[in-house]
Amino acid sequence: MPLRRTQLPAGPYLQLYRRLSFGNLVQVDVLDTRQYRSHRAPASCDLNQRVNGYCPEALDPTRTIEGVAQRNWLLDGLGRSIASWNLLANQVPFVPNDGNASPEIVTFGNEKWDGYPVDRQQVLDFLRERNLVNTIIITGDNHNNWVRNVPPDYLRLDAEPVATEFIGT
């Protein structure tokens, strides 16, 4: 894939996350959700082992999809933003997605942001605490088109949203 000169590798590492600002209209934070993430949690566990839809390993607070340095960079940038709109661009769906069709059984996946619920919650808590209701998340790599409300956590999927996610192919 083509890279800008400033993003060429330094050894095995690529600095792919970056910020683009268009005056006070929009701040775009382009995230890297592949390079810094923890290994995926086990794909499945017995339903009686699940905690609020998650296999226990997924709830390990040390698991991350973005890495500590990138998360700190993101939150710092969002906290300083003067833009009318904050746009988070990333590769995988952000909104919690119950993958079970049964209303009695909740199951969240082990991949995408769903596989890193504690990491996602830190971003959501920051958005809610700072009242950053001007946040839009754009996502690709889903082979579908969606517009979804981003709830404040995975326990209250129908709660007042803290952001909106647009997913494209």
N, C-alpha and C positions, 0 to 999 in steps of 0.2 A: 504494500500500500504506500502511496506517496506520503511523505512527511515534510513538514517545514524544516528548514535548516536548524532552527532552534530546538526541534524535537528529535533530532537524530540521536540514536542510542549512545549512551555512555556506558560501555561494557554491555551487560545483559539487560540494562534498565532503559525504559523509554518514559519520558515525561510527556504523557498524553493529555492529562487534565489541564485545562486552561480556562481563562476568563476573557470574555469579550464584552466591552461596554460600548453602547451606542448612545452617548450623551446621558441625559437623565431619562431616556425612554425605556431602555431595556438593558439589563445585565444578563449575559449568558454564561452560565457555569457549565462547561463541558466536562463531564465526569468520566473516569476510567473505572468501570466496575468489573474488570477482568484481571488486571495485573496484580492488584493488591489484596484480592479477596482470600479468605480462608478456604481451605478445602471444603467441598460440599458436605453437608451433614448426611447421614444415611438416608437413602431414598424412602424408606418406609419403616414403620414400626407398628406393632399391634395397636389397634384403636384404644384398648384399655391403658396403654402406656402414654398416650398423647395428653399433652397439657394444653388446653384451649386450642386444640387442632394441630399442635406441633409435636414432633418427636422431641424428647428432652434435650438431645444434643444440639438441636437448632437454637435453643434458648440460652446457650452458653454465652455470657456477656463478652467474652473475648473474641467471638466470631465477628468477622467484618467483611463487607463486600467492597469497601472503598479504602480501607487502611486508615490508621489514626491520623497520619500527616495530611492526607487528602480531606478527611472529614473536618479536621481543624481548619484547613484552608477554606473549605466550603462554608463552614459556619461563620468564620471571620469575615469572609466576603459578603455573605448575606447580611451580617450584622452591620456592615459599613455601607451597604448599597443605598444609593440615593435614587435609584431607577424607579420609574412608575411600575415596571414589571420585572420580576426576577424569573428567569427561565433556566431550569435545570435540564440539560440534555444528557441523556444516558442511554445505554444499550439495552437494558432489560426492564420489564414492567416493575413499577414501584408500588402500586396499590395492592393491598392484601387481596388474595384471590382464593376463596374457598373452592377447592377442586372437587368437592363431593356434591353430587346432585341432591342428596338426601338432606332435608332441612333439619333432621335430628343429628346428623353427623357432620362435624367440621374437620376438614383436613387441609392444611396448608403445605405447599411444596417445599422442596429443599434447594431450589435453585432460584435465580432471579432475586429480587429484594425479599421475597417471601422466605428464602432460606437464611436470611440474616435479620430477623425481626428486631433484635435489640439495637443493631446498628441503624436500621430504618427509624426506630422509635426515637433515637437521639436527634435525628434530623426533624422528625415530626414535632417533637417537643419544642425544639428551637423555633420552628415556624409558628407554633401556637403561642409560645411565651412572648415572642416579639410581635405577634399579630401581623405576620407577613402574609396577609391574605391576597397579595398580588403575585403569588408564586404559581407558575405553570411548569409542569414537568412534561417534557417531550421524550418519547421512547420509540425505539424501532425494534427490529428483530423479533417480531411477533407474528408476522404473516397474516395479520388482521388489522382492522382499523377500529379504534375504540376511543371514546371520550368517557372518562370516569372521574367521579369525585374521590378525593383522597381523604379518607377518614382520619381522625386524630390518633387512632390505634387499631390494632387488629381485633380487639374485643368489641368495638362499637362500629361495625361497618356501616350502619345507617345514621351515624351521628353527623352533626354539622361538619361539612368538609373544611379542611385547612388549606387545600390547594386543588387544582384540577390537573389531570393527566390526559394528554393526547398521545395515542399510540398509533403508529403507522407501520406500514410494511417495510 
